[in-house]
Amino acid sequence: MELGVYSFAEVTGDAGPEQRLRDLVEEIVLADQVGLDVYGLGEHHRPDYASSAPAVVLAAAASRTTKIRLSSAVTVLSSDDPVRVFQDFATLDLLSGGRAEIMAGRGSFIESFPLFGYDLEDYDALFAEKLELLLRLRRAERVTWSGRHRAALNDQPVYPRPVQDLLPVWLAVGGNPPSALRAGTLGLPMALAIIGGQPERFAPLVDLHRQAAQRIGHEQLPVSLNTHGFLADTAEEAADAFFPPYADVMTKLGAERGWSPMSRRDFDAMTDLRGAIMLGNPEQVAEKIVFQHGIFGHQRYLMQLSVGTMPHRSVLRAIELLGTEVAPLVRKELSNAG
């Protein structure tokens, strides 16, 4: 199983966006050094996040890393131009020696729609059309295409071309069954985000994805599980460090979306073996990853370590533990299980 980290580049404490981006590159470099497989960076257009252009930040990290795969998490494709997305990540692929990936999704916020002049009433149509074009671009150097929401292309060459023959595109899915079906039908790996509820309730989405893939001749498309989480040397230290910023962010988002404020009781319930938050010491985190693998049979797990104002030093220690202690335990357990 591949293990990694993803972030939205939350602006932490008093550091501001400049320092946050410097810290973020340091986190990616450490993740590479300790042997993690993937680092994903999300796209947001809000004052509490520093990453509105993930490919730029990942390109900075590409020059200081050697093995780790560099992915968006996610690219808000509905409000972007697929040609520019492809060019940005093809360029990242060239700079990184073939380590770029795109995780395409509709995003969890809507600020990018008015920012780039799109109508939310076209939410679904925009994504479907732009995903079609992005997949066409990665397969052919010259593209003829037309749609409702972008100017047509007539035998148009698109450069640069990436190192990888087929630039990897993952489809990001929340709890939406049609999205899981879409990923499988298109032959795309699926990144399943679980941020609440019991993870096992999401297992039918993975089944839908695999069944759709099998119908078009794909026996096993990769699945990634993406969750909130944190780890430290002790479980108590992990919980005490993660709860305050996590509760602060989830309570603020809850005020926007009609959720109840996050309590410590709610938080603790989400951190048990069957809960949505991956939290504890290395042994506990490894146990939970293996437990969830028994449910989903997934090929990749990504943890969002910084949800809110997590101290940079604590995040670095969590990355170190994930790479040096959790990853070997998980791989040993899964190997022994055959």
C-alpha positions in Angstrom: 0.0 0.0 0.0 1.1 3.5 -0.8 1.1 5.9 2.2 1.2 9.7 2.1 0.0 13.1 3.3 -2.2 15.8 1.9 -2.7 19.4 2.9 -4.7 22.5 2.0 -1.9 24.8 3.2 -3.9 26.2 6.1 -2.5 29.5 7.2 -1.3 28.5 10.7 -1.1 30.9 13.7 0.7 34.2 13.1 3.0 32.9 10.4 1.1 34.2 7.4 1.0 32.7 3.8 4.6 33.3 3.0 5.9 31.3 5.9 3.2 28.7 5.5 4.3 27.9 2.0 7.9 27.7 3.1 6.9 25.3 5.9 4.8 23.3 3.4 7.8 22.7 1.1 9.8 21.6 4.1 7.0 19.1 5.0 7.1 17.7 1.5 10.8 17.4 1.5 10.7 15.5 4.8 7.9 13.2 3.5 10.2 12.3 0.6 13.2 11.7 3.0 11.3 9.4 5.3 10.0 7.3 2.4 6.4 8.3 2.0 4.9 7.7 -1.4 2.6 10.7 -2.1 2.1 14.3 -1.2 -1.1 15.9 -2.2 -1.9 19.6 -2.1 -5.4 21.1 -2.3 -6.7 24.2 -4.0 -8.7 26.9 -2.1 -9.5 30.5 -2.8 -10.0 31.7 0.8 -8.0 33.8 3.2 -7.4 30.9 5.6 -5.6 28.8 3.0 -2.3 29.6 1.2 -2.6 27.4 -1.9 -4.7 28.6 -4.7 -2.1 27.4 -7.2 -1.0 23.9 -6.1 1.1 23.1 -9.2 3.3 26.1 -8.5 4.0 24.9 -4.9 4.5 21.3 -6.0 7.0 22.5 -8.6 9.0 24.2 -5.8 9.0 20.9 -4.0 9.9 18.9 -7.1 13.4 20.6 -7.2 14.1 19.4 -3.6 12.7 15.8 -3.7 13.6 12.7 -5.6 11.0 9.9 -5.2 7.7 11.2 -3.7 4.7 11.5 -6.1 3.3 15.1 -6.2 -0.4 15.4 -6.6 -3.2 18.0 -6.4 -5.8 17.2 -3.8 -7.9 18.4 -5.4 -7.8 20.4 -8.6 -11.2 22.2 -8.8 -11.7 21.3 -12.4 -15.2 22.8 -12.8 -13.9 26.3 -12.5 -10.5 25.8 -14.2 -9.4 25.5 -17.8 -8.5 21.9 -18.6 -5.9 23.0 -21.1 -4.0 25.0 -18.4 -4.5 22.3 -15.8 -2.9 19.8 -18.2 0.0 22.2 -19.1 0.7 23.0 -15.4 0.9 19.3 -14.4 2.7 18.3 -17.6 5.3 20.9 -16.6 5.4 19.6 -13.1 5.9 16.1 -14.5 8.9 17.3 -16.5 10.4 19.1 -13.5 9.9 16.1 -11.2 11.1 13.4 -13.6 7.7 11.8 -14.0 6.1 12.2 -10.5 3.1 14.4 -11.1 -0.5 13.4 -10.7 -3.9 15.2 -10.9 -6.6 14.6 -8.4 -9.6 16.1 -10.2 -12.8 17.0 -8.3 -15.6 19.6 -7.8 -14.2 20.8 -4.5 -15.8 21.4 -1.1 -16.1 25.2 -1.5 -17.6 27.4 -4.1 -15.5 30.6 -4.1 -13.8 29.7 -7.3 -17.0 29.8 -9.3 -17.7 33.6 -9.1 -14.0 34.2 -9.0 -13.5 32.8 -12.5 -16.9 33.8 -13.9 -18.9 30.5 -13.7 -22.5 29.9 -12.7 -23.2 27.4 -9.9 -26.3 26.3 -11.8 -23.8 24.7 -14.2 -22.1 22.8 -11.4 -22.5 19.3 -12.7 -22.3 20.1 -16.4 -19.1 22.1 -16.0 -17.3 19.2 -14.3 -18.5 16.5 -16.8 -17.5 18.6 -19.8 -14.1 19.7 -18.4 -13.2 16.2 -17.3 -13.9 14.9 -20.8 -11.6 17.5 -22.2 -8.8 16.8 -19.7 -8.9 13.1 -20.4 -8.7 13.9 -24.2 -5.7 16.1 -23.7 -3.7 13.5 -21.9 -4.2 11.0 -24.6 -3.5 13.0 -27.7 -1.0 15.7 -28.7 -3.5 17.3 -31.1 -7.0 17.7 -29.9 -10.3 18.5 -31.7 -13.1 19.1 -29.2 -16.2 21.3 -28.6 -18.5 22.0 -25.6 -20.8 24.6 -24.1 -18.5 26.1 -21.5 -15.2 26.6 -23.3 -14.0 27.6 -26.7 -13.7 24.7 -29.2 -10.3 23.2 -30.2 -9.7 22.3 -33.8 -6.8 20.0 -34.3 -5.0 22.1 -31.7 -1.6 20.9 -30.4 -1.1 21.2 -26.7 2.3 21.4 -25.1 4.4 20.5 -23.2 3.9 16.8 -23.1 4.6 15.0 -19.8 7.3 12.4 -19.0 4.6 9.9 -18.1 3.0 8.5 -21.2 -0.4 8.9 -19.6 -0.4 11.6 -16.9 -2.2 10.1 -14.0 -5.7 11.5 -13.2 -7.6 10.4 -10.1 -11.2 11.3 -9.6 -11.9 12.7 -6.1 -15.2 11.5 -4.6 -17.0 12.4 -1.4 -20.2 10.5 -0.6 -21.8 10.7 -4.1 -22.6 7.3 -5.7 -22.8 8.7 -9.3 -19.3 10.1 -8.9 -18.0 6.7 -7.9 -19.8 5.2 -10.9 -18.3 7.9 -13.1 -14.8 7.1 -12.0 -15.1 3.4 -12.7 -16.9 3.9 -16.0 -14.1 6.2 -17.2 -11.4 3.8 -16.0 -10.1 6.2 -13.5 -8.7 5.5 -10.0 -10.8 6.9 -7.2 -9.7 9.0 -4.2 -12.4 8.6 -1.6 -12.5 11.4 1.0 -14.0 10.4 4.4 -14.3 13.2 6.9 -17.3 12.1 9.0 -19.4 9.1 9.8 -18.3 5.5 10.0 -15.9 4.7 7.2 -17.4 1.3 6.6 -20.6 3.0 5.4 -18.6 4.2 2.4 -17.7 0.7 1.3 -20.6 0.5 -1.2 -19.0 3.4 -3.1 -15.9 1.4 -3.6 -18.0 -1.6 -4.7 -19.8 0.7 -7.2 -16.5 1.9 -8.5 -15.1 -1.6 -9.0 -18.3 -3.0 -10.6 -18.4 -0.1 -13.1 -14.7 -0.7 -13.9 -15.2 -4.4 -14.4 -17.9 -3.7 -16.9 -15.4 -1.9 -19.1 -12.7 -4.5 -18.6 -10.7 -3.1 -15.7 -10.3 -5.7 -13.0 -8.6 -3.6 -10.4 -8.5 0.2 -10.5 -6.6 1.8 -7.6 -8.6 3.3 -4.7 -7.2 5.9 -2.3 -8.7 6.6 1.1 -8.2 10.2 2.2 -9.0 11.2 5.8 -8.3 13.7 8.5 -5.7 12.4 11.1 -2.8 13.0 13.3 -0.2 11.0 15.2 2.4 11.7 17.9 4.6 9.6 20.1 1.6 9.0 22.5 -2.1 8.8 21.8 -2.7 11.5 24.5 -0.3 13.9 22.8 -1.9 13.3 19.4 -5.4 13.9 20.7 -4.5 17.0 22.8 -2.6 18.5 19.8 -5.2 17.8 17.2 -8.5 18.5 18.9 -8.3 22.3 19.4 -7.5 23.3 15.8 -9.7 20.5 14.4 -12.7 21.6 16.5 -12.1 25.2 15.6 -12.1 24.6 11.8 -15.0 22.1 11.9 -17.1 24.5 14.1 -16.5 27.4 11.7 -17.4 25.3 8.7 -20.4 24.0 10.6 -21.6 27.5 11.0 -21.5 27.9 7.2 -23.2 24.6 6.5 -25.6 24.0 9.4 -23.6 21.5 11.4 -23.5 21.4 15.2 -20.4 22.7 17.0 -17.6 20.1 17.4 -17.4 18.9 21.0 -14.6 16.8 22.6 -17.1 13.9 23.0 -17.9 14.0 19.3 -14.1 14.2 18.5 -13.3 11.2 20.7 -16.0 9.1 19.1 -14.5 9.8 15.7 -11.1 8.6 16.7 -11.9 5.0 17.8 -11.2 2.1 15.5 -14.4 2.6 13.5 -14.3 6.4 13.4 -13.5 8.7 10.6 -10.4 10.4 12.2 -7.1 8.5 12.0 -5.4 9.4 15.3 -3.1 8.0 17.9 0.5 6.7 18.4 2.2 4.9 15.5 0.9 1.5 16.5 -2.7 2.6 16.8 -2.6 4.4 13.5 -1.0 1.4 11.8 -3.7 -0.8 13.3 -6.5 1.4 12.0 -5.0 1.6 8.5 -4.8 -2.2 8.3 -8.4 -2.5 9.8 -9.7 -0.1 7.1 -7.8 -2.0 4.4 -9.8 -5.1 5.5 -13.0 -3.2 4.6 -11.9 -1.4 1.4 -8.9 -3.3 0.0 -7.6 0.1 -1.1 -4.1 0.7 -2.6 -3.3 4.1 -1.1 -3.9 6.0 2.1 -3.5 9.8 2.5 -3.7 11.6 5.8 -4.5 15.3 6.2 -2.4 16.2 9.2 -2.9 19.9 9.3 -6.6 20.8 9.9 -6.4 24.4 11.2 -3.5 25.9 13.1 -1.3 22.9 13.7 2.2 23.8 14.8 4.7 23.2 12.0 7.1 21.3 14.3 4.3 18.9 15.4 3.4 18.3 11.7 7.0 17.5 10.9 7.1 15.0 13.8 3.9 13.3 12.5 5.3 13.0 9.0 8.5 11.5 10.4 6.5 8.9 12.5 4.2 8.1 9.5 7.1 7.3 7.3 9.5 5.6 9.7 7.2 3.8 12.0 3.7 3.5 10.6 4.5 2.6 7.0 6.8 -0.3 7.9 4.2 -1.7 10.4 1.4 -1.4 7.8 3.4 -3.0 5.0 4.5 -5.9 7.3 0.9 -6.6 8.4 -0.5 -6.5 4.9 2.4 -8.7 3.6 1.8 -11.2 6.3 -1.9 -11.2 5.5 -1.0 -12.1 1.8 
